[in-house]
Amino acid sequence: MIKEVEKTIQQLFESDVTTYRISKETGIRISVIDGYRNNTSKLENMTLKIAGKLCDYAERLNDKEK
């Protein structure tokens, strides 16, 4: 399950969705998202709260694409 969460978040960060948009729609600070996107922060050290918000957001994006 943890690997699935990591994969979902990694796919979101590798997508064309801007950091600003992710931040605006999740409430997560841009600097936090940039840290994970630029690999200055490790995904495995991400809090559950942030991981949950990012996974929920990624799922909403996937639902819109269908």
TORNULO-143108 format. One record per residue (C-alpha): residue number from 1; residue in one letter; x, y, z. Coordinates in pm, 1 decimal. Layout:
<rs>
<r NUM, A, <X, Y, Z>>
...
</rs>
This chain:
<rs>
<r 1, M, <0.0, 0.0, 0.0>>
<r 2, I, <278.6, 244.0, 81.9>>
<r 3, K, <445.3, 172.8, -251.2>>
<r 4, E, <116.9, 253.2, -427.8>>
<r 5, V, <96.4, 587.0, -246.7>>
<r 6, E, <456.4, 668.9, -338.0>>
<r 7, K, <389.3, 574.1, -700.6>>
<r 8, T, <76.0, 790.7, -716.0>>
<r 9, I, <256.6, 1092.1, -570.6>>
<r 10, Q, <560.5, 1042.0, -792.2>>
<r 11, Q, <338.2, 1026.8, -1101.4>>
<r 12, L, <169.4, 1349.5, -993.4>>
<r 13, F, <505.5, 1521.1, -949.4>>
<r 14, E, <624.2, 1396.7, -1289.6>>
<r 15, S, <307.3, 1518.2, -1461.1>>
<r 16, D, <252.8, 1849.3, -1636.1>>
<r 17, V, <46.2, 1981.5, -1345.7>>
<r 18, T, <217.1, 2292.8, -1211.4>>
<r 19, T, <341.5, 2324.2, -857.5>>
<r 20, Y, <125.6, 2633.6, -820.6>>
<r 21, R, <-189.4, 2443.3, -919.0>>
<r 22, I, <-112.2, 2154.7, -683.2>>
<r 23, S, <-49.1, 2403.1, -403.8>>
<r 24, K, <-363.5, 2603.6, -474.5>>
<r 25, E, <-588.4, 2298.5, -484.1>>
<r 26, T, <-436.7, 2108.0, -190.3>>
<r 27, G, <-336.1, 2387.0, 45.6>>
<r 28, I, <22.2, 2255.6, 59.4>>
<r 29, R, <286.9, 2527.8, 42.6>>
<r 30, I, <472.6, 2568.1, -286.7>>
<r 31, S, <808.5, 2534.8, -109.9>>
<r 32, V, <706.7, 2197.7, 32.0>>
<r 33, I, <595.0, 2065.6, -306.2>>
<r 34, D, <908.9, 2201.5, -473.8>>
<r 35, G, <1121.8, 2021.9, -217.0>>
<r 36, Y, <970.2, 1689.2, -312.9>>
<r 37, R, <967.4, 1764.0, -685.2>>
<r 38, N, <1333.6, 1867.0, -682.0>>
<r 39, N, <1435.8, 1571.9, -462.9>>
<r 40, T, <1567.5, 1793.6, -183.0>>
<r 41, S, <1310.2, 1623.7, 39.4>>
<r 42, K, <1252.6, 1248.9, 30.3>>
<r 43, L, <907.3, 1106.8, -35.2>>
<r 44, E, <953.4, 850.3, 240.6>>
<r 45, N, <987.3, 1136.2, 492.0>>
<r 46, M, <660.8, 1299.6, 383.3>>
<r 47, T, <395.6, 1335.8, 652.6>>
<r 48, L, <80.2, 1130.0, 623.2>>
<r 49, K, <-124.6, 1448.7, 612.1>>
<r 50, I, <58.1, 1577.1, 302.9>>
<r 51, A, <61.7, 1232.3, 139.1>>
<r 52, G, <-313.2, 1203.9, 192.1>>
<r 53, K, <-381.9, 1543.3, 36.8>>
<r 54, L, <-162.7, 1466.4, -264.4>>
<r 55, C, <-317.6, 1123.1, -320.5>>
<r 56, D, <-669.8, 1264.3, -295.2>>
<r 57, Y, <-577.9, 1535.7, -542.9>>
<r 58, A, <-418.7, 1288.1, -785.1>>
<r 59, E, <-730.9, 1071.0, -769.2>>
<r 60, R, <-954.7, 1372.5, -842.4>>
<r 61, L, <-738.4, 1453.3, -1144.5>>
<r 62, N, <-762.6, 1094.4, -1269.9>>
<r 63, D, <-1140.1, 1097.8, -1225.6>>
<r 64, K, <-1165.6, 1418.6, -1434.0>>
<r 65, E, <-961.1, 1261.7, -1714.3>>
<r 66, K, <-1197.0, 964.5, -1746.7>>
</rs>
